[in-house]
Amino acid sequence: MTIWDGRSAVLLTRHGKLPAIAGPLEPLGLSITCDSCFDTDRLGTFTRETERFAGQRETALEKARIAAAQGEDGIGLGSEGAFGGSLLCINLEVVCLYDSQRDVTLFGEHSAPFGLEQVSVRSVEELQALLDRCPAGQGVVMRPEHAGNPEIYKGLRDHQEIHALFRALRDTSPSGQVFVEYDLRAHESPGRMANIELAAENLRAKMESLCPECSLPGYWMTDIERGLPCSACDTPTQRPRAVIWSCQACDYTESRPVAAVTTKPEHCPTCNP
């Protein structure tokens, strides 16, 4: 029995995220339905026609709030992805739950390396090489000339269709090149969908973690207390000596010491300056 038993939530998405998010959360007793009427592209698109109106968490929360207003129990779910990194591309997925009745906001997160393709192509051979690198089920987006061209074709998977469109776009492109990139909408990206599911699993763990003081969900690790002493000279180091757990609802905080009592001299600023 959980505080979620018998309650319903609405997920705001037009990109097929319901199975990835409902699967991890429904064992808590939460019934989840999908609202696909709201055009989530208004809040930002991966293909840059519409810039995201706010940060990743804020956008996920906005989706959850819009969804909460559609359901009987005032619980909404929203998901937002982002990509970053320098040498290695990282996909960060956030799934937000907003409970308007209890004034609870929770964020589930998961990040993982992601093979991302964005390239200007001039030949059929270059195009096919890119398609051969695509993971199974990954869609692509094509534009003539460059990444900012407003003429855009999404959700392309069939190789024959892609080749025919490429030839047509190349013929109209002044430079003879076509910009090709992965379609990063969730229903066109199996890699993103897998990370969304893992973010939902992280959200479930936070939904199950209740504050020992007020019993509301979301009691979680929020900080690290550093200063674990060196085993040789007892100098405080940057190694963690405790993990801080906090409740966002009542501000209850707990410091949980790590298992280790000391750390090796190699981590010590005195022994290993």
Secondary structure, 3 states (H helix, E strand, C coil): CCCCCCCEEEEECCCCCHHHHHHHHHHHCCEEEEECCCCHHHHCCCCCCCCCCCCHHHHHHHHHHHHHCCCCCCEEEEEEEEEECCCCCEEEEEEEEEECCCCEEEEEEEEEECCCCEEEECCHHHHHHHHHHCCCCCCEEEEECCCCCCCCEEEECCHHHHHHHHHHHHHHCCCCCEEEEECCCHHHCHHHHHHHHHHHHHHHHHHHCECCCCCCECCEEEEEEECCEECCCCCECCCEEEEEEECCCCCCEEEEECCCCCECHHHCCCCCC
